[in-house]
C-alpha cells in the first residue's frame, strides 16, 4: 500500500482528542465499545479498527487518505486534499 487512512489520526482530528487518547483500547472505550477478541491479534485488531471506522462514518466523519509513502518516506497528506475515489458510503445512524 502506498497510501492509507491512519485511523488514529482521523479519530483524533474528528473527535478533537490528543494523540495520547488514540490508542485502540481507549478509542473503543470512549465510543462505548468493548474490545472484541485477543489484544494484538492482527485479525481481532483489524475487526475492532473497522468497528471504530464504522462508528466514525455514522457520526458524520469523511474518512480520507491521510498518509502515504513517497520515495521510501512516510508523508502526511493534508486533510484539505481532494477526496480520492468514491465518496464514503452513507451508514445508518444507529448506536451499538
N, C-alpha and C positions, 0 to 999 in steps of 0.2 A: 504494500500500500504506500502510495506517495502522498496521500492527503487523507485526513480523517477528522472526526469530531472528537475532541477531548472532552468527555462528559463532565469532568471535574471543572474545567474552565467554563463550560456552558452553564452548569449548575450555579457556580459562584457568581457569574455575571447576571444570570436571570433572577436568582433569589437574593442577590446583593449580600452575599456572605463572604468572609475572608477565606483565603486558601486553606487555612488550618481547619476549616469546617467542611471540607470537601472530600474527606476520606469516605470510602464506600459505606462503612457501617454508620457513620454519622449522617450521611445524606439520607440513607434509608430511615434512620431513627427520626430525623426532622420531618420526613414525609409521612410518618406514622406507619412505617412498614417494618417488618422483621426480616432479618437476613435468612434467606431460604438456602439450605444446603450446608456444605462444608466450607469454612473460610479458606481462601487461597486455592480453591479448586477452580481451574480455568473455566470449566463449564458452568459451575454454580456462580462464580463471579460475573460471567457474561450474562447469565439469566437475570441476576439482580441489577446489573447495569441497564439491561433492557427495560426492566420494570421502572427504573428511575427515568429513563428516556420517555417512556410512555406517559408517565405522570407529568413530566415537563411539557409534553405536547398537549396533554389535557388542560394544563394550566395556562396554555397560550404561548409557550416558547416556540420560536422558529429555530430549530437546530440547524446550524450551518458548519461547514468545514472551518475549523479554526487552527489547524496545524498542518504542516506539510514538510516533506523532505526536499531540499534543494542542494545539489552538489554535496550530498552526504551530511548536511547540517539540518537540524531541526529549526523550522521557521514558523513563527506565529503569523496566522493570517488575520488581517484586520476584520473586525466584525462589520465594518461598513462595506466590505467587498460584496459584489453582487452574489445572489444565490446561484448555486450551481445545480444543474439537473432539475428534476421535477420538484414542485413545491411539496412541503411536508404534508402528509395525509391529515385530514381532519378527524380527530379522535373524539368519541363521545365524551361528554363531560360528566363522568360519574366517579365516585371515590371508592377505593377498596376498603 
